[in-house]
Amino acid sequence: MNSIKKNISILTVDLEEWYHGAYPGFSPNGKFETIPTQLYKVVLNMLKLFAEHNSKSTFFVLGELAQKYPELIKEIHNQGHEIASHGFHHIQTNLLGAKGFRENVEKSIETIGSVINVKLKGFRAPNFSLNPHKTPWAFEILEELGFEYDSSVFPALMYYGGATRFSRFITDINGLEEYPPSCFNVFGTRISFAGGFYLRVLPKWLISKGIKKYCEMGYTPVLYIHPKDIDNETPSLPVDPISNFVHRGLCRKGFAKLEWVLKFSKIISIEEYRECRKET
Ligand SMILES: [Zn+2]
């Protein structure tokens, strides 16, 4: 699938709390849920930045947050961004199994649907935990539940896995469109430049090189961020120092980095990409 025009990137947001990431030996387990967070403020700042650049994004919303912050989800939707599902609880697919996965996704559809009246077309699993070889049943379940696309396969090395032999470009898995986050291919080794930790830590020249390379090849890069990535007050987690660096390293520069991405590349949502593709 070719890009619509040069230097256009898809941007996606995983709408979740700062403590929802997975790290060795760590589980939030209700430890943080009652502590007030900056999520609302951070997301409103993000929306303001998107509006200033006339850009739309796809928000993969965690069902439990739609339940907790319905007005925030409505605001994101009212500003024209695409709302998609990130599951209900932030639990990796391989830990849920087929039955638990279906229940978790169904509950997210129900909850988000009770807040805004739209048909959810897209899904992203917590921690990019879908894999065509390890969880093939998950794609079938998503199709059965009416999803049209997925963005859960991480085609590069990552902290907890990655599907390094999967296409690093927008592709199809049976009847489902797949939007893998973009990565470099350096002598056969896949290295992400697409978002989260990588977007925070990698220098701008390297990220711009990655975006340009995709566009030159005729593909549209897929980028992603979390609210915590642009919050200079993201707290530490009770994990080892390396995990904490992955969790919050250079968050203080995240907002400026996002602003730079919005200036460097024309940012669109997956919904807009799919609309443009239909027209061409
Ligand atoms: Zn997530």
Residues whose N, C-alpha, C, O or C-beta is under 5 A from the ligand:
A	BS01	ZN	D14 E16 P126 N127
